[in-house]
Amino acid sequence: MVRLSMSAEVHQFLSATIKPGDSVIDATLGNGHDTLFLAEHVGEEGHVFGFDIQAGAVNNSLKQLVTHQLDHRATLMMKSHVYMADLIPEQFHGHIKCVMFNLGYLPGSDKSVITLPESTLSALNIALNLLAEDGIISILAYSGHPGGADECSAVKAWASQLPRDGYRASVIDLLSSHRSPPEWILISRTQML
Ligand SMILES: C[S@@+](CC[C@H](N)C(=O)[O-])C[C@H]1O[C@@H](n2cnc3c(N)ncnc32)[C@H](O)[C@@H]1O
């Protein structure tokens, strides 16, 4: 039996969506697993823009890329994701194929530094404006840490009020687990508004 983590399921789904030449965003770098995955999939012509507020996260992510000789495919910034639109060159706006959010704290580090509902929702609204016509936003939201359940609820409430003629919003919530797995919220752009 193959047991996939939710994160692996996200990668499996996105690997069918992200094509060589795509421009994508990792809104929460963490330890760089998602950034490495994105850099592998955008190919030589594509690009990854990555954001995190912690130096350790940016350094860990850069190390992952350097180890795999993929650092030239990414621009990593120690900045909050609320500044994405200001920091990504304008020529990419409206052409971003995928924005990944993996919420919560940096594993193996200070658990009090977490993503927060207000800035997360602000960044999600900004991400919508950066998306390509067929772009998607993938959000992994955790309820197991203090503040996590409120943030997860806020993200689902935000997703459920998106205009139905422009976006498709869905949630995957793993029922068959004794632990507290993340919920996966997926937003697909269905047409230009
Ligand atoms: C669960 S980790 C991300 C995991 C990561 N994607 C990976 O593959 O390892 C969440 C990260 O969000 C970062 N974070 C918190 N607030 C942020 C913000 N406003 N902007 C960008 N990153 C933020 C934390 O520093 C932490 O590194």
The ligand as a Gaussian input file, in Angstrom:
#p B3LYP/6-31G(d) Opt

LIG

0 1
 C        4.959000      25.306000       6.776000
 S        6.289000      26.402000       6.392000
 C        6.423000      26.249000       4.630000
 C        6.928000      24.913000       4.152000
 C        7.611000      24.976000       2.818000
 N        6.753000      25.336000       1.728000
 C        8.444000      23.759000       2.481000
 O        8.344000      23.206000       1.391000
 O        9.253000      23.371000       3.346000
 C        5.560000      28.005000       6.564000
 C        6.523000      29.150000       6.307000
 O        5.755000      30.363000       6.163000
 C        6.605000      31.406000       6.549000
 N        5.851000      32.673000       6.730000
 C        5.182000      33.115000       7.810000
 N        4.633000      34.317000       7.547000
 C        4.978000      34.642000       6.273000
 C        4.734000      35.770000       5.432000
 N        3.990000      36.798000       5.860000
 N        5.272000      35.787000       4.181000
 C        6.014000      34.722000       3.742000
 N        6.285000      33.629000       4.494000
 C        5.762000      33.591000       5.746000
 C        7.261000      30.876000       7.817000
 O        8.426000      31.602000       8.123000
 C        7.519000      29.418000       7.418000
 O        8.829000      29.250000       6.953000

